Each structure stands twice: as C-alpha cells, then as structure tokens.
Amino acid sequence: MLTIIRGLYRNGGAEERLAIRDVHIAYMIENRRWLEQGGALLSADGAVVEGMFLMLRHETREAVEVFLANEPYMRAGLFKSVTIDAFDRFVPHTDPHFLERLLASAQGQTLSELR
C-alpha cells in the first residue's frame, strides 16, 4: 500500500526542525525500506521550506501511523497540519502499458483497437 503524507509546518516549525534535522535524517535512513519518495515542500518561488512530503510503502494504515508517531518532526510538534492519503500510483507503473490499457478501457476498446 502506498501512502502520501503531507505535513505543513506551523509558524516557526521550519526553523525549529534544523535543531533535530540529524535525528530526522537518521530516522529516514533507519526506515529507508518503507520510503518511496520524500522531501521538502517549498513555497511557489522555491525560497521557503513550508513542509514535508513522504510517500511510504506499508502494509496497513496502522503501520503508517506507527511510523509517523515515531518520526522526529512529528514528535516535536512541528506541523500545523498533516494529511495521510492512500495512493494508487499510475506512473510509473509496473505494467509499461498501464495507461494505454486504462484509456482503452475508458473508451470501451481493447488495447489492440487503441493502437
């Protein structure tokens, strides 16, 4: 199961994270097997760190919640809001023709008819 976590820092949270950034990075390394993607969410001009984005692969929502409960930035209360969403990845997909099959299905065709 893929899950998207989007955390937006509270006022001062982005600055406060710097004091424990090494602990956060060590936690990410320790849990690397669950991480699909991750990084900072930036302002429109790219100049300000506004939050954190993670894509996790876990078996259950409960496992994601345990991961987050132990995540250093979460434990420090740096976020004003956090969203957790299940994610069905279409791109990239393990089936290289997934999008074509999806389009054919939506149009009531077979893949060969689409080509």
Secondary structure as GFF3:
##gff-version 3
##sequence-region A 1 115
A	DSSP	beta_strand	2	9	.	.	.	ID=ss1
A	DSSP	alpha_helix	13	17	.	.	.	ID=ss2
A	DSSP	three_ten_helix	18	20	.	.	.	ID=ss3
A	DSSP	alpha_helix	21	30	.	.	.	ID=ss4
A	DSSP	three_ten_helix	32	34	.	.	.	ID=ss5
A	DSSP	beta_strand	35	42	.	.	.	ID=ss6
A	DSSP	beta_strand	49	57	.	.	.	ID=ss7
A	DSSP	alpha_helix	61	70	.	.	.	ID=ss8
A	DSSP	alpha_helix	72	75	.	.	.	ID=ss9
A	DSSP	beta_strand	79	87	.	.	.	ID=ss10
A	DSSP	alpha_helix	98	106	.	.	.	ID=ss11
A	DSSP	alpha_helix	111	114	.	.	.	ID=ss12
###
